[in-house]
């Protein structure tokens, strides 16, 4: 799977342009996803020196991204006439998701087990899924 990861607020706490503290289990989980042969792309608003700092921060923690702010490592505007900052990924992990960022343990379980949010909700509340609406009594009458 190709997974695009945001940096600020997702891997580290928001302190932009500085680098915040690591969000618990983020780097460990990312290393596990890479070990499972997922192509993990760093997808960040950071550019230039700020982007280099983020990449180096991750590298010091054992994370080597498949690509950074592009679909594949060799992609440039000159060798891809359809170059776009909009990535072609199977999954985007970002703290700005609708509903916010799940904890990294949940993120790992969802990716590893190929689960959707519906699967997570269904597993978390099995009694809701088995709920049946009460049967309505038939009303016989003249209309």
C-alpha positions, 0 to 999 in steps of 0.5 A: 500500500502507498501511505502518505503521512503528514509530519506536523501534528501527525508524527510530531506535535504542532510546533511549526516551524519548530519540530515538536515532540514525537506523538507517542508510538509514531516512529515505531509504528512507521518503522513497522509499516515500512518493514511490512513493505508499505511505501511510506511517503512523507507528505508535508507543507514543509519545504526547503530547510524546514523539510530537510529538518523533518526528513533528518529528524525521521532519519535519526529515528530509523525512518527512510521514506519511499519518497518525500512530497512526491509520488516516487523518489525520482519524480521531478517536474521535468520527468513527469509532465503531470507532476502535482503536489497532490499525491496518488496514495492509497491512504493519507494519515493526517491530523486534519482528518475528519474526526482527528488523528486516531492513536498510532496503535489504532492506525497500525491495526487499521493498516495491518488488518486492512480495516476501515473506520466502519470496521473499527466502529462495528468492532467497538460497538457490536451491540449497536450492529445487532440492534433491530428496530421494534416491529410496528403494529399494523393499523387497519382502518379506512383511508 
